[in-house]
Amino acid sequence: MTNFLKRKSQIRKVLLISLPVLIIIVGMMSFSDKIETEFPNNIIDPLPQLVKTPQLKNYYSFAGERIPIESFDVFERLDRELINNSYSHSLTIQSIKLSGRYFPLISKILLDYSIPDDFKYMAVAESGLRNVVSSANATGYWQLMKPTALELGLIINEEVDERYDIEKSTIAAAKYLQKLKKRFGSWINVIAAYNIGMTKYKNNMDSQMEGEFYDMNLNSETMRYLFRLVAIKEVFENPQDFGYHISETEKYRELNDYYNIVVDSTVNNLGQFAHENNSTFRMLKMYNPWLISDKLTVIDTSFLIKIRK
């Protein structure tokens, strides 16, 4: 009788331990059947996924200057940037769409100042064609520092920052690129100097006793910068080679449906100003992002404000 009670107690313990396990197993089998029913094998994306490295070509150029791809150092640095930029899907798609809005104007201004058209990709690298501010307070589409922007004739104060104006900031950037070209000779050197700064680049040239970008050793960002531009150019000019299928109609339209109003006296409330001109505060800011306050103080000058038609 005692042995029977012991066996009964042991069986009970086994059942108490086994029952939850059996419930879990049955549940998993049921869930597996449900997955197979709702998601047949022919529509499940099996792992591993097919992820390929971009295949580099034998020839690349930027601003009419050949990239020495035969150098293993140059090859690997460009390879890195092609991988990074071709697989940055969301940012790349947004930038390609925004290029429809901004590239026509940027290209026209670059042409006017005899700057190679490839430099439009610099605005993509700098800001993604958006008005952003860096941790170093470089601002706008071209990421101009305040002293440089002021030197180039842009107005910057508590109410106005013309680094946010696509036309005026592009003109300023073009003037600066001209200045760098005159000082450093090649467009490749210009690119590096734009990134690191004119004085720092010259100091590095002197200390390293080198005259060309490819022969220099600089900070990581500047070492990568040229190749980032080349990679962006390659993806933008051959998007389908990298899996991007974006039609011209999918790109954002130019904001050229406006007329100008000359403002030569202070506007105390830009919201009221917008309404008086059959617009809204939002549209006023969209077409005039350089207006960074809700008012505009005018002293000894005048401004052109765009009003959407």
Beta strands, then each sheet from edge to edge (+ up, - down):
strand 1: 61-62
strand 2: 65-66
strand 3: 258-263
strand 4: 303-308
sheet 1: 1+ 2-
sheet 2: 3+ 4-
end
